[in-house]
């Protein structure tokens, strides 16, 4: 979902997207407010991503490498989360 939202709405920053009892959610920062009409655009892009069958690749990065990666991507919230946790994280 985060991939789709960032594709459809340029400039969106992703914070966290944890699992919860009823599924999951994502926190996004965006200059506009998402509307009900936006959901169909997001869903359409999600279906395209699913159909593309991209591989899921799990990588373990050192804290420093993760900071570098997310800094380059402009993911300030990910950088902030990494700075909070002193151990190696899996992304």
HELIX and SHEET records of a PDB file:
HELIX    1   1 UNK A    2  UNK A    8  1                                   7    
HELIX    2   2 UNK A   36  UNK A   52  1                                  17    
HELIX    3   3 UNK A   63  UNK A   72  1                                  10    
HELIX    4   4 UNK A   76  UNK A   84  1                                   9    
SHEET    1   A 2 UNK A  13  UNK A  14  0                                        
SHEET    2   A 2 UNK A  28  UNK A  29 -1                                        
SHEET    1   B 2 UNK A  19  UNK A  20  0                                        
SHEET    2   B 2 UNK A  23  UNK A  24 -1                                        
SHEET    1   C 2 UNK A  60  UNK A  61  0                                        
SHEET    2   C 2 UNK A  89  UNK A  90 -1                                        
END                                                                             
